[in-house]
Amino acid sequence: MSTSRPSPPVAAASTPKLDAQLCFALYSAGLAMNKVYRKLLKSLGLTYPQYLVMMVLWQDENQSVSEIGTRLFLDSATLTPLLKRLETAGLVARLRSREDERHVVITLTARGKALQAKAGKVQESVFCATRCTPSELKHLKGELQDLRNRLSDEA
């Protein structure tokens, strides 16, 4: 009695090809970009998501958790542990709002403000790593923002 295994199904012609997928192009480009940032941010002691939070705060120092979350498209369950780690590192302070104690306001510490000067070279290094012209990057960023907005409308 032979117990042979059935052969795997033959891929249909309609099976999606990985390299033809927009989602994979975005995913793999994101991985490559994060790899560049990881190397640059190591000396600052920041992860990429922490760097994004710090950029938001460097732009406008006192913000609620929900304002930061809205700006970064992150929910509070993702953002809260990230903010706690930044607080432990001495870069931000989390303070209860005087008007409404349910709201937490995030503010930079002196150490968090000082880190901004050290982070100044990051964007220049990333720009160099892309080997794109300023106009190419501006166009690409605009296209990606438009795509994000269209997808957000669908969600």
C-alpha positions as CSV (number, residue, x, y, z in Angstrom):
1,M,0.0,0.0,0.0
2,S,1.5,3.2,-1.1
3,T,1.1,6.4,1.0
4,S,2.2,9.0,-1.5
5,R,1.5,12.6,-0.7
6,P,-0.7,14.6,-3.0
7,S,1.2,17.1,-5.1
8,P,0.8,20.7,-4.2
9,P,-1.7,22.6,-6.3
10,V,-0.3,24.3,-9.3
11,A,-0.3,28.1,-9.0
12,A,-3.1,29.7,-11.0
13,A,-2.2,32.3,-13.5
14,S,-4.1,34.8,-11.3
15,T,-1.9,34.2,-8.3
16,P,-0.4,37.6,-7.3
17,K,3.3,38.0,-7.9
18,L,5.2,39.5,-5.0
19,D,7.3,42.0,-7.0
20,A,4.1,43.3,-8.7
21,Q,2.5,44.3,-5.3
22,L,2.4,47.9,-4.3
23,C,2.2,46.8,-0.6
24,F,5.4,44.9,-0.9
25,A,7.2,47.8,-2.5
26,L,6.0,50.1,0.3
27,Y,6.9,47.5,3.0
28,S,10.4,46.8,1.7
29,A,11.1,50.5,1.1
30,G,10.0,51.1,4.7
31,L,12.3,48.4,5.9
32,A,15.2,49.9,4.0
33,M,14.5,53.4,5.3
34,N,14.2,52.1,8.9
35,K,17.6,50.4,8.5
36,V,19.1,53.8,7.5
37,Y,17.4,55.5,10.5
38,R,18.3,52.8,12.9
39,K,22.0,53.3,12.2
40,L,21.7,57.1,12.5
41,L,19.6,57.1,15.6
42,K,21.7,54.6,17.5
43,S,24.0,57.4,18.7
44,L,21.0,59.4,19.9
45,G,19.7,56.4,21.9
46,L,16.3,56.6,20.0
47,T,14.3,54.2,18.0
48,Y,12.6,55.4,14.9
49,P,9.1,55.8,16.6
50,Q,10.7,57.6,19.5
51,Y,12.4,59.9,17.0
52,L,9.1,60.7,15.4
53,V,7.6,61.6,18.8
54,M,10.6,63.8,19.5
55,M,10.2,65.6,16.1
56,V,6.6,66.3,16.9
57,L,7.6,67.8,20.3
58,W,10.5,69.8,18.9
59,Q,8.0,71.4,16.5
60,D,5.4,72.1,19.2
61,E,6.7,71.3,22.7
62,N,3.5,70.9,24.8
63,Q,1.1,68.4,23.3
64,S,-1.4,65.9,24.6
65,V,-1.0,62.2,24.1
66,S,-4.0,62.3,21.7
67,E,-2.6,65.2,19.7
68,I,0.7,63.3,19.2
69,G,-1.2,60.2,18.3
70,T,-3.3,62.0,15.7
71,R,-0.1,63.6,14.2
72,L,1.7,60.2,14.0
73,F,-1.3,58.1,13.1
74,L,-0.8,56.0,16.3
75,D,-3.3,54.9,18.9
76,S,-2.7,55.5,22.6
77,A,-2.1,51.8,23.3
78,T,1.0,52.1,21.0
79,L,2.0,55.6,22.0
80,T,1.7,55.3,25.9
81,P,4.5,52.7,26.3
82,L,6.7,54.7,23.9
83,L,6.2,57.9,25.9
84,K,6.9,56.0,29.1
85,R,10.3,54.9,27.7
86,L,11.1,58.5,26.6
87,E,10.2,59.7,30.1
88,T,12.4,57.0,31.7
89,A,15.2,58.2,29.4
90,G,14.7,61.7,30.8
91,L,13.7,63.2,27.4
92,V,10.1,64.1,28.2
93,A,7.8,64.7,31.1
94,R,4.2,63.5,31.3
95,L,2.0,65.9,33.2
96,R,-1.7,65.8,33.9
97,S,-3.6,68.7,32.4
98,R,-4.7,71.3,34.9
99,E,-8.0,71.7,33.0
100,D,-8.8,68.0,32.8
101,E,-6.8,65.4,34.7
102,R,-7.8,62.7,32.3
103,H,-5.6,64.4,29.7
104,V,-1.8,63.9,29.8
105,V,0.4,66.6,28.4
106,I,3.8,65.7,27.1
107,T,6.6,68.3,27.4
108,L,10.3,68.2,26.6
109,T,12.9,68.1,29.4
110,A,16.1,70.1,29.1
111,R,17.8,66.9,28.0
112,G,15.1,66.4,25.3
113,K,15.6,69.9,24.0
114,A,19.3,69.5,23.9
115,L,18.9,66.3,21.9
116,Q,17.4,68.3,19.0
117,A,20.8,69.9,18.2
118,K,22.4,66.4,18.0
119,A,19.6,65.1,15.8
120,G,20.1,67.9,13.3
121,K,22.4,65.8,11.0
122,V,19.9,62.9,10.7
123,Q,17.8,64.4,7.9
124,E,20.8,65.4,5.9
125,S,22.3,61.9,6.2
126,V,18.9,60.3,5.2
127,F,18.7,62.7,2.2
128,C,22.2,61.6,1.1
129,A,21.3,57.9,1.6
130,T,18.3,58.2,-0.8
131,R,20.4,59.6,-3.6
132,C,17.4,61.5,-4.8
133,T,17.2,65.1,-5.8
134,P,15.2,67.5,-3.6
135,S,12.4,67.7,-6.3
136,E,12.3,63.9,-6.5
137,L,11.9,63.6,-2.8
138,K,9.2,66.3,-2.7
139,H,7.3,64.5,-5.4
140,L,7.6,61.1,-3.8
141,K,6.6,62.4,-0.4
142,G,3.5,64.1,-1.9
143,E,2.5,60.9,-3.7
144,L,2.9,58.9,-0.5
145,Q,0.9,61.4,1.5
146,D,-1.9,61.3,-1.1
147,L,-1.9,57.5,-1.1
148,R,-2.1,57.5,2.7
149,N,-5.0,59.9,2.7
150,R,-6.9,57.9,0.1
151,L,-6.4,54.7,2.1
152,S,-7.4,56.4,5.3
153,D,-10.6,57.5,3.7
154,E,-11.3,53.8,3.0
155,A,-10.6,52.6,6.5
